[in-house]
Amino acid sequence: MSKRAVIFDLDDTLVAFEPVSEPSWHQVCREYTLTGSGKKARRIYEAIKKHSDWYWDDDTRHREGRLDIRTARRSIVTAAFSDLGLPQTEAVLVADRYGAVRLENMYLLPGVESTLQALRGMGLTLALITNGESAAQREKIERFDLGKYFSHIFIEGEVGSGKPGRDIYRKALSDIGASPEETCMVGDNIEWDVAAPQSLGIDGIWYDSEGAGLPPDAPAVPFKTIFNISELLDILL
């Protein structure tokens, strides 16, 4: 497979993001019940989850929230605390504590470092495209020292556009200096990381980290599907 450049997604492709969400909320709720409310940690978690699911289920709120994640979290937890009759000032502390705990609990997915090193050794140009605000995404990149692998990093909050829009992919191709045919995109989101780039002629490689298989209503068929990031080496050799 003749490629010059590989673009990666960040969350749940290189760094475990979703798997640590629920455990981090449980941890923070348990901490809070020890120092604040007498209510059960499970009840607090369920109230937060209800408002979180509602908040992130709307495309407009999702985009606004990921570009100001601290405010979004505070809004979610404040609404949950209001339902439970808990102090609003404590809701802010819980929301901010969750942000710190989730970052602490994140980890690199299996095979990431060795695969990125090998791809660089093959002479491929590596780039990163991630949605979200600059500070939050840079914090993850710095914590896991991922910046050293990528010649270009495109963050929604810095670029001014994000996935699944095509503009961020066009900018990436322009800055990298590669054609769509010379480039592939690797990510876990079928719409954002496969359908969007493939509409521009970039091969989309879907990272099916849960082994769930392609859903019947998938908006695109990936060029390739992988279950571990190291499988890229066989595809790109």
C-alpha positions in Angstrom: 0.0 0.0 0.0 1.7 3.2 -1.2 1.0 6.0 1.3 3.0 9.1 2.2 1.0 10.3 5.2 -1.1 8.9 8.0 -3.5 11.0 10.0 -4.7 9.9 13.4 -7.6 10.6 15.6 -6.7 11.1 19.3 -9.4 10.1 21.8 -10.2 6.3 21.8 -7.7 5.8 19.0 -4.5 6.6 20.7 -5.6 7.5 24.2 -8.4 5.7 26.2 -11.1 8.3 26.7 -14.5 6.7 26.8 -13.4 3.6 28.9 -12.3 5.8 31.8 -15.4 8.1 31.8 -17.8 6.1 33.9 -15.1 4.8 36.4 -13.9 8.4 36.9 -17.5 9.7 37.6 -17.9 6.9 40.1 -14.6 7.8 41.8 -15.5 11.4 42.1 -19.0 10.7 43.4 -17.6 8.4 46.1 -15.1 11.1 47.1 -17.9 13.7 47.3 -20.1 11.5 49.5 -17.2 11.1 52.0 -16.8 14.9 52.4 -20.1 16.4 51.4 -23.6 15.0 50.8 -25.0 12.1 52.7 -26.7 11.0 49.6 -25.6 7.7 48.0 -22.8 8.1 45.4 -24.8 5.9 43.0 -27.7 8.4 43.1 -25.5 11.3 42.4 -23.8 9.4 39.5 -27.2 8.6 37.9 -28.3 12.2 38.1 -25.1 13.4 36.5 -25.4 10.7 33.8 -28.9 11.7 33.0 -28.0 15.3 32.3 -24.7 14.3 30.6 -26.5 12.0 28.1 -29.0 14.8 27.4 -26.3 17.4 26.9 -24.1 15.4 24.6 -27.0 14.0 22.5 -27.4 17.3 20.6 -24.9 18.2 17.8 -25.0 21.9 18.6 -24.5 21.4 22.3 -21.8 18.8 21.6 -19.8 21.2 19.5 -20.1 24.1 21.9 -19.4 21.9 24.9 -16.3 20.3 23.6 -14.9 23.7 22.8 -15.4 24.8 26.4 -15.4 21.5 28.3 -15.0 23.0 31.8 -18.2 25.1 31.4 -20.0 22.1 29.9 -19.1 19.8 32.8 -20.1 22.5 35.3 -23.4 22.9 33.6 -24.1 19.2 33.7 -23.2 18.7 37.3 -25.0 21.8 38.4 -28.2 20.6 36.8 -27.8 17.2 38.5 -27.1 18.8 41.9 -30.2 21.0 41.4 -32.3 17.9 40.9 -30.9 16.4 44.1 -31.1 19.6 46.2 -27.3 19.8 46.6 -25.3 23.0 46.8 -24.4 24.6 43.5 -21.0 25.7 44.7 -20.1 22.0 45.4 -21.3 21.1 41.9 -18.6 23.2 40.4 -15.9 21.5 42.6 -17.2 18.1 41.6 -17.2 19.0 37.9 -13.6 20.3 38.1 -12.4 17.3 40.1 -13.8 15.0 37.5 -11.7 16.7 34.8 -8.6 16.1 36.8 -9.5 12.5 37.7 -10.4 11.6 34.1 -7.0 12.8 32.9 -5.2 10.9 35.6 -7.1 7.7 34.6 -6.5 8.0 30.9 -3.9 5.6 29.4 -2.3 4.9 26.0 -4.1 2.1 24.1 -2.1 -1.0 23.5 0.6 -0.8 20.8 0.4 2.9 20.2 4.0 3.9 21.0 5.6 1.0 19.1 3.3 1.5 16.1 3.9 5.3 15.9 7.7 4.7 16.2 7.6 2.1 13.4 5.6 4.2 11.1 8.0 7.1 11.5 10.8 4.7 10.9 9.1 3.8 7.6 9.5 7.4 6.5 5.7 8.2 6.7 4.5 11.7 7.7 2.2 11.4 10.7 -0.4 14.0 11.6 -3.1 14.3 14.3 -6.6 15.6 13.9 -8.7 16.0 17.1 -11.9 17.8 18.0 -12.1 19.8 21.2 -10.6 22.8 22.8 -6.9 23.5 22.6 -6.0 23.3 26.3 -7.7 20.0 27.0 -6.3 18.2 24.0 -2.8 19.6 24.4 -2.9 18.4 28.0 -3.4 14.8 26.8 -0.8 15.1 24.1 1.8 16.5 26.5 0.9 14.0 29.3 1.6 11.0 27.0 4.5 12.8 25.1 2.7 12.2 21.7 3.8 15.4 20.1 7.2 13.9 19.2 5.6 11.5 16.7 3.6 14.1 14.7 4.9 16.7 12.2 1.4 18.3 12.2 -1.3 18.6 14.9 -4.7 20.0 14.1 -7.0 20.8 17.0 -10.5 22.0 16.4 -10.2 24.8 18.9 -7.0 26.1 17.3 -7.9 25.5 13.6 -11.5 26.9 13.9 -13.1 23.8 12.3 -13.5 20.2 13.3 -14.6 16.8 12.3 -16.8 15.7 10.5 -16.4 19.0 8.5 -14.2 18.7 5.5 -12.2 21.9 6.0 -10.0 20.5 8.7 -9.1 17.6 6.4 -8.4 20.0 3.5 -6.1 22.0 5.7 -4.3 18.9 6.9 -3.7 17.8 3.3 -2.4 21.2 2.3 -0.1 21.6 5.3 1.2 18.0 5.0 1.7 18.4 1.3 0.1 15.1 0.4 -2.7 14.2 -2.0 -5.8 12.4 -0.7 -4.7 9.3 -2.6 -1.4 9.4 -0.7 -3.1 9.7 2.7 -5.1 7.6 5.1 -7.0 8.5 8.2 -7.2 6.2 11.3 -9.9 6.7 13.9 -12.7 5.1 15.9 -15.6 7.2 14.7 -17.2 6.0 11.4 -18.8 9.3 10.5 -15.9 11.6 11.6 -12.9 9.4 10.8 -14.1 7.3 7.8 -17.0 8.9 6.0 -15.7 12.4 6.1 -12.2 11.8 4.9 -13.3 9.2 2.3 -15.6 11.9 0.8 -12.4 13.7 -0.1 -10.6 10.6 -1.4 -8.7 9.8 1.7 -8.7 6.1 2.7 -10.5 5.7 6.1 -9.2 3.0 8.4 -11.7 2.3 11.2 -10.4 1.3 14.6 -13.0 -1.1 16.0 -11.5 -1.1 19.5 -14.6 -2.9 20.9 -14.7 -5.6 18.2 -18.4 -4.7 17.7 -18.3 -4.9 13.9 -19.6 -2.4 11.4 -23.2 -1.3 12.3 -25.8 -1.8 9.6 -26.6 1.9 9.4 -22.9 2.9 9.1 -22.5 6.0 6.9 -19.5 4.5 5.0 -17.6 1.3 4.5 -14.0 1.7 5.8 -11.1 1.0 3.5 -9.8 -1.3 6.2 -10.9 -2.2 9.7 -8.4 -2.8 12.6 -8.9 -4.1 16.1 -5.4 -3.1 17.4 -3.4 -0.1 16.3 -0.4 -2.3 15.6 -2.3 -3.9 12.6 -1.6 -0.7 10.7 1.9 -2.0 10.1 0.7 -4.9 8.0 -1.6 -2.6 6.1 1.0 0.1 5.4 4.0 -2.0 4.6 
